């Protein structure tokens, strides 16, 4: 699903203007300073795209970005929750590492299974209704998980949470803002865990972690229907009122004339991803998206396990399966998450200086080096720094692959390119719990070497991408 234009603006706002129409009269509320439409204006036409260009960026977009950032925060909370929850459930329910890993895997299975369902609903009933239902599903089943009486129910409910997450938008603002909001959600979840788990337990953590989704539901009144969707559905009058409201908030004016439907792009067949022009690019991007998700989610999940192993080595004893995270461990996880904030502006600078391909290669090499350093027995401060660097580089990788994928494919197959790449990312995310939790429990060195080798291979794949998109005009058709 695509909820935004190329520049990241979305057509949501509140509407208060009234519209009346009968057989002979067409009366619309005019905005302050808006010119009365003449008979000549009736012959003019404008599309939603053209209207938004005229309306520009203002308070409407800033308010929108603040609200929709909660979607990414909610996703991050649900993902980070799995890392801090694992030590508690393993102890209280006597779970094996394989059982712990499955708790994460079922979330991504739910996401992959439900994605087509959400796409059909969005096309039939509109994006806004889709988002509202997805938010309710994630909040409801996330809250219900806190009452899980057994491991089976926990798996089932977490799978349903994943199914709901599949209906939430991704890339609704831009790659940079998406990662900032994600990092903020991660910080929120770790801080909440440090406060709640020692005092109230993991069930309260599950309940309170649904707060971002609850906030989305409460604020949904500020997210009306997409003007583009309404025009496409033949509901031009509603779309016109929404655009009027945007103009009022931004203190600008709509173009003169009649609102009309945009010419639909000719969508290419997904088989064009495997044309002579894009076959190599497509296969290499699948490898990169797989490695990106495997690396990032692997480090998120492994953080708690690595800190517990470090505590056991420092104490000179064997790892206790029931040793929960200490205050110092939560502090380490918070500081390591700061790597995501710091890396983003540096990565955005680098991507325009040395290009997309080499930026991706640098990030993968950085991940590889610092993954290997994690196996060295050092102080907790130095270990935190190593994890900090992996988190920073892996965030840079996510930024790189999203930007590159949207730039390299022509308009006609861009959605197909992103969709197939996202599928590969989910495969990586399903596999990584068995590396970050099962294999790491058996051998820390084996786990970090697997991650490091995968990152090194991906670095070579990124550097050898056949097309550099820096300074390249966005293609419209497959040549």
Buried (B, 14 or more C-beta within 10 A) or exposed (E): BBBBBEEBBBBBBBBEBEBEEEEEEEEBEBBEEBEEBEEEEEEEEBBBBBBBBBBBEBEBBEBBBEBBBBBBBBBBBBBBBBBBBBBBBBBEEEBEBEBBBBBBBBBBBBBBEBBEEBBEBBBEBBBBEBBBBBBBBBBBBBBBBBEBEEBEEBBBBBBBBBBBBBBBBBBBBBBBBBBBBBBBBBBBBBBBBBBBBEEEEBBBBBBBBBBBBBBBBEBBEEBBBBBBBBBBBEBBBBBBBBBBBBBBBBBBBBBBBBBBBEEEEEEBEBEBBEBEBBEBBBEBBBBBBBBBBBBBBBBBBBBBBBBBBBBBEEEEEEBEBEBBBBEEBBBBBBBBBBBBBBBBEEBBEBBEEEBBBBBBBBBBBBBBBBBBBBBEEBEBEEBBBBBBBBBBBBBBBBBBBBBBBBBBBBBBBBBBBBBBBBBBBBBBBBBBBBBBBBBBBEEBEEBBBBBBEBBBBBBEBBBEBEBBBBEEEEBEEBE
